[in-house]
Every structure is written in C-alpha cells, then in structure tokens.
Amino acid sequence: MSVATESIETFASLNPATGEVVAEHPVQDDAAVAAAVERAREAAGWWGALGWKERRLRLLNIKGSLTRNLNRMAQLIHEETGKPLQDAQLETILAITHLDWAARNASKVLGPRNVYPGIMAINQKCVLEYQPLGVVGVIGPWNYPVVTPMGSIAYALAAGNAVVFKPSEFTPGAGVYLAELVAAVVPEHPVLQTVTGFGATGAALASSPGVDKLAFTGSTRTAKRVMAACAENLTPIIAECGGKDACIVDSGADLDAAADAALWGAMANAGQTCIAVERIYVVDDAYDAFLGKLTDKARDLRPGFDREAAYGPITMPGQLDIIERHIQDALSRGATAVVGGAESVRRPYVEPVVLADVPDDSSAVREETFGPTVTVHRVKDLDEAVEKANESSYGLAGTIYSGDKSRAMDAARRMRSGMTSINAFAATSQIPALPFGGVGESGFGRIHGPDGLREFARPKAISRQRFSAMNLTSFTRTDKDMNRVLGLITMFHARRYKR
C-alpha cells in the first residue's frame, strides 16, 4: 500500500484502509514555519492581554463550534486514520471535554493569589501569579489526531498563549480543520495556526527561537531528536512518548469486567494507543479462567473499514513490520498463540493476537508493539505482578483489576507509571482534571488538569514591602537587630517535636 507522498509543493494524506487520497496539503518549509511563529508572537500579545474572562468566553465558543461540527471532524478522523467512525466520535467528544475544562478552570488555577510571607518577612505583601509563555509549539501524533494535541492546545490557549500546531503527515486534515474552527470564532488574530508537512516541518518548529515551549507526542526515538533541536535555544519541552503498559488481574477480581477492559485496552484503535494494554499479568488462581474469557472475546473481533468492524487498519504502514517481527519472535522462542498468530498480519489489517508463555526478554514484552496484540503472563501473586509490570523502560499508564480496594491502591502506588486506573481501563486519561504523562522512556511533563495548565505558564513571584521592619540585608544592620532575629528564630524553631 502506498503512503503519504510528497511533490514539490504539496503532499497527499491517504485513507490507510483504501489508499484513496483524502486531501492535498502544502509542505511548509522553514520560512513558512518562521512566518507562522512570528504571527503567533503578535497574536499571543493580544490574546494574553484579553484577560481570563474574555479568553474563557472565546474558548467556550470554540468548544461549541467543535461540538456543532463533531460529526464532520469525526468523519475526517475516520478517513485519515481508518478507525471506526464511533471511535472517531468518541475522540472528538473527549477533545471537547478538555476544551471545556481548560476554559472553565484556567483562572482558578493560574489566577494571582496571595502567599503568606512567613514570620521573617511579615512586612511583605506576597503575590504569586502565572504569566503566559508566549508562543507554544505543538507536534501531534496520527493515532489520536485531535484529542491528544488538544491536551496541549486547549491548556496552552487557556493559559494565554498562542499555538502553532504541526500535525502528523498522516493526519494533517484534522489539524487544519481545527485551526479553521478556531479562526472562525477568534478572527482577530491567529491564536491557533496549523503548519503541515513532514519531519522537516516539525524540526523547523522545534528549532525556532521564537517558540517558548514545545509539546511533543510521538516515539521515544523521535522525542530525543526533538529535544536536541529544542536544546539549541534552551526551549523547554513536554514529551509524551510511547508505552508498554501493563494490566494486572488480581485474585478476586471481576474476571468478565477485567477481560472486557483488557481486550479493549489492547485492541481498540488496532492497538495504536500509547496507553494500550500490551502486557497482562494474572495471578495464578485466576489465570486459566481469565485467559479463557479473554480469548473467547478476542476471537469475536474483526478489523475492517465498515461500520461493523471492531477496529480499523494499521495507519502507518511501517508499523506492520514491527508487529509481525514481535509476533514471530515470541513464537520462535516458545510462546503459544492462543488467538491468531503470524498469519494474522493481513496488510493493512492485523487480526487480534493473544500470546501466552512469552519469555520476559522477548521483543513482544520489552518493546512497544503498537498493534492489536497482547501477551498474557501467569504470576504467583500481586507482588510479582507489580514487579513484572515495572520491569520496563517505559512507564506511562497501567490498569489493575482487583476485588480488594486496599490491595489495589497499594499496587497502584507501587506501579511505575504516571497514571494507574483501578477496575477500569484508562479512566485517568478520560478525566480532564487529572494530569497525563509518564516516566522513564514514556517521557516527562504533564498535560491535562491543573498541572497541564501550569506547564504552559511561568510562575511570577512579586513581593511589596508594606512597612519598615528590621533590615537584615543592609550594611546598616546592628547587633540589636541580629540579636532580635536570633531570638525569634530560637523561639519559633528550636523546640523538639515528639511523635
């Protein structure tokens, strides 16, 4: 199957299921990106000066426009990614909820507030406020071309910044349409611009000295290159990279619910999800029953582009080679394919693959597969499950199914991940008030929630002397002043504390 192709001035985005051209888009070079960043600089000054109330109103109107055009956006996502239309609609719904939350909570999170100065500076009036950064660059992925970048775009706009967005070359249309919707609501200045092209376009954005912060979503390998480009200008970066997320099934768990959630987590969007379930660790006394339920459900799934299909094609053709390699490596090293196998790769689709008895050091366990495959492992107890789940260089999200709330909470805290959901798959990512991000090779920084808003603002500390007091930072300081402060420190801080 052919992939997105480049001509001198334009490139085509293709439907990965049919190979048909969805649309043509310009390949924007360094000069075009620089011009967009310059326009964003002027827009940022205007947008930031509007104030919280005006930005809130305009962002809520953007949300309303996206909601009214939900089906058109979802159809575009469906055509560019191949994912089922309902999944594209769900993605757009989640993007809408993030816009709503960011608009309604920005002032509360980032607005100025008084801070207690402490006894040593009691004569000072202290204010902490969060100021916009200016211009935020966003480089988005192809697997969730609207909701993932919206986790940066909505929060950056709400914080008072202008945004230049570079979508994936596989899904440029969704990004272009989003910018059009924003421009219709905010016609005065281009607070959101979309630049299209290939890797060079993204590199130009990352290396631009006019970008104050970059939010990147993509592979760990690409993130390292983007970080190197940002380093030239000391541009801070948020990196949301890949994952090899684990699902733990404890004894006493609702196995029907666990199997249903694990299957969705592994197979939805053809497994092309950074927080997809790629490894399942099941305690010994639940293993056989769980595996039976999982395999029964998996056999019923069928990929395709029609309305009845469970999931769509592999959007990026090169990923098929990785999926095929991981399956073959596992099988050659003694794994059992309880559902599917090497023959499940039928380009551009991959039928469900469930692998058991997979060695821990195989590529199917160690590397991100990004396909509708999952490995299932038997462990003796919950502690071993957590230990195995943590044996990964990645640490994005995780899932725990258990009938014991305290055991589940303890395991969730010990799980090396930025997010863990108990008795549900990826619930944390559906809640705008919670931060989204990982550790290790899954990246750093956070989007969503109060932490996501603060990522796109700089804290500004201001103090104002209200009345004269002891001036300890002066060459006119006296012994009397020093003795007085030593007495205060002794009175407030010298006492011993008892348990």
Secondary structure, 3 states (H helix, E strand, C coil): CCCCCECCCEEEEECCCCCCEEEEEECCCHHHHHHHHHHHHHHHHHHHHCCHHHHHHHHHHHHHHHHHCHHHHHHHHHHHHCCCHHHHHHHHHHHHHHHHHHHHHHHHHHCCEEECCCHHHCCEEEEEEEEECCEEEEECCCCCCCHHHHHHHHHHHHCCCEEEEECCCCCHHHHHHHHHHHHHHCCCCCCEEECCCCHHHHHHHHCCCCCCEEEEECCHHHHHHHHHHHHCCCCCEEEECCCCEEEEECCCCCHHHHHHHHHHHHHHHHHCCCCCEEEEEEEHHHHHHHHHHHHHHHCCCCECCCCCCCECCCCCCCHHHHHHHHHHHHHHCCCEEEECCHHHEECCEECCEEEECCCCCCHHHHCCCCCCEEEEEEECCHHHHHHHHCCCCEECCEEEECCCHHHHHHHHHHCCCCCCEECCCCCHHHCCCCCECCEECCEECCECHHHHHHHCEEEEEEEEECCCCCCCCCCCCCHHHHHHHHHHHHHHHCCCCCC
